[in-house]
């Protein structure tokens, strides 16, 4: 009767919601389907009588996927457009072929890398013991949830000949495990609490803490923040970009690309909208229309990573062996332009703001830091590093914008990574990370960054990827802005 209907209807709504979430998750990213094995395994192991409701969830999810497929068919004529679009990413960086037995261990190192990782992962292991010991189905289901989700990310493959992982080896993908690992961590704390002697728990301090568990939260969270390796005190790049925007006169003509305008509107919505934007999809290579737009422009703004992204992907996929040329404002003598300011995103100099140079930039003599160029290096599979420590900042260089122009080639798109550390007068180091993009044939590249005004010395560390077979450098030039900004 009515009572049965009242019990069934909320469950149907819940199944509808779960189906919608599954449909949206897979539409957003292919890894959204990893929730399916979690639901199936946990239901079969701990709630087998609820299998009918799980099937209903699947029916609703298929319904949402069918709606998505119909929309794609109307736009593209392909019912499986979502799947076929993802197939275009096969063979990307970080999904190189590996033996099948290694798949479960791909992300294991990320969970035990730093001391704080070891501490949190140890608590999670304790939580696994605690929830299995408690014989609570919900707790055990949480353990299986974390394990199946982790193995789905590690072991899902895009093909077996040869076996290639579906998900590339980026630590950020482990963020999906934040929920189960955090609850398991609490289980680990409860396991430790269970070992505290009863006599000690009877003392006033422990009884007071047991009645106020929130006190532990206020202690634990700051400790984890301090113990973490995330850089603190780094300037907010949106605030710095806002400063650049506010320095422009209303109606200033800015040549750029859509990603840069999107960031500018985040930084200063009204002021960015008042600028006269001339947008081009490709700001990296020569373009007659772009050259014409520059004739009346007040500034040229770009995000290096986004400017490179299509060419970088084509290099990784083996579809492009060379970048023939960069636009004239990125190549010496820069066609009258030069970076007036560069802005860090985290520790990466990513945002470039070019203006018309009042006077030609100054070339710097860096020959004493480099081998004779051109030069080529061949590597074995052993890790290779090169360091240059405690070099004094040349007089008059602090506070100035620098531009680095290179021509190089390698068998890998990202064969090396470079860290530049500045020591400042207050002994606070500033570390910049540089990520070069290379092709198999000799091609140009560029970077721009600012020397801190109070920098006193610098050190350089360059690490070669173990998968890199060879690297060749033809040219490397560094130019300084005509005066400090």
C-alpha positions, 0 to 999 in steps of 0.5 A, a space after each residue: 500500500 501507501 507505506 510500501 510506495 513511500 519506501 520505494 519512491 525515495 530509493 527510485 529517486 536515489 537510483 535516478 540521482 546515481 545514474 545521472 551522476 554516473 552519466 555526467 561523470 563519464 561524459 566529463 572524463 572517461 575515468 568517470 566509469 571507474 565508479 562502476 566497478 566500485 559499485 558492483 564489487 561493493 554491492 556483491 560483497 556486502 549488499 547482495 540483496 540490493 543488486 536490483 537497485 544497482 541494476 536500476 542505477 545502471 538503467 538510468 545511467 544508460 539512459 543519460 548516456 543515450 541522451 548524450 549520444 543522441 546530442 552528439 549524433 545531431 551535431 557530428 553524425 556519430 553516436 559514439 563521438 564521446 568514445 571515438 574522441 577519447 580514442 584520439 588520445 591513445 599513446 600519449 605521454 605517460 601511457 607508455 607500454 609496461 609489463 602487465 604485472 607492473 600496472 598495480 604499482 604505477 601510483 604506489 610510489 606517489 603514496 609513499 614519497 614524502 614524510 607526510 605521505 608516509 604518515 598519511 598512508 600509514 594511517 590509511 593502512 591502520 584504517 584498513 585494519 580497524 574497519 576489517 576488525 570492527 566487522 562493520 559492512 559500511 567500513 569494509 565497503 569503504 576499504 574495498 571502495 578505495 582499493 578498487 578505485 586505486 586499481 582501476 586507475 592503475 590497471 585500466 588499459 587502452 590496449 593489450 598489444 602492447 599493454 598501455 595504461 589508460 590513465 597517464 602517470 600523473 599524481 593529480 589523478 590520485 585526488 579521486 582517492 581523497 575521500 576514501 583515504 581521508 576516512 581510512 586515515 580517521 580509522 587509523 587514528 581510531 586504531 591507535 586510540 584503541 591501544 591507549 590503556 584504559 587507565 590512561 583514557 580515564 584521566 581527565 585530559 583524555 576524557 575531555 578530548 574524547 568528548 571534544 574530538 573537534 579539538 584534534 581537528 584544529 591541531 591536525 589540520 595545521 600540522 598537515 599544512 606545515 608538513 606538506 610540500 606545497 609552496 606557501 607565500 607565492 604571489 597570487 598570479 591573478 593579483 599580478 595580472 590585475 596590476 598589469 590590466 589596471 596599468 592599461 588605458 581604457 580601450 588599449 589594443 591587446 593582441 592575444 589568444 582566448 585562454 589569456 583573455 579568459 584569465 584576464 577576465 577572472 583577474 579584473 572582469 570590468 577592466 579586462 572587458 574595457 580593453 580592445 582584444 584582438 584574439 588569434 588561436 595561434 600566437 606562436 607562429 608567423 601569421 599575416 593577420 596577426 602581424 597586421 593586428 600588431 601594427 596598432 597594438 599596445 600590448 601582446 599577451 600570451 600564456 606560454 603553456 597554452 600557446 604551445 599546447 597543440 604543437 606539443 601534443 602533435 610532437 608527443 603523438 609523433 605527428 610533427 617532427 619540427 616547429 619551423 619558425 616562431 613569430 618575429 616578436 619571439 625571435 631576436 631581434 624581436 621586431 620591436 617587442 620585448 616582455 615588459 613583465 612575466 608572471 609566475 603560475 606557481 613556480 612556472 613562468 607562464 604569463 608573458 606581457 610584451 610591450 613595444 621596447 623603448 630601446 633594444 634589449 641587452 644580450 648577455 654573455 653566458 658562454 662561461 656557463 655553457 659548453 661550446 655550441 652546437 653540442 649533442 649528448 647521448 644518454 643511457 637509461 641512468 638518471 642524469 643531472 647537472 648542477 651549477 651552484 652559488 653563482 653571483 648575480 651580475 651587477 645591474 641584472 636584479 629586477 630585470 626581465 630576461 628572455 631566453 631563446 633556444 634552438 634544440 632537438 631531442 627524441 622526447 618532447 619533454 626530455 629535461 626539466 630545469 630548476 633555477 633557484 635565486 637566493 635573496 638578501 633575506 635568505 628566502 629562496 625562489 625556485 623557478 621551474 622550466 619545462 622545455 618542449 622539443 621536437 626531433 628536428 631542430 626547432 626554436 623555443 623561448 622562456 621569459 622570467 624576472 630576476 628578483 629585485 633582491 636576488 644575490 645569487 643563483 643555482 641551476 639544476 637540470 634533470 634528464 628524463 631516464 627515457 631520453 636517448 639524446 639531446 642536441 642544442 644548437 643555440 641559446 641566447 639570453 636578453 635583458 630588458 633595457 632597464 629594471 621594471 
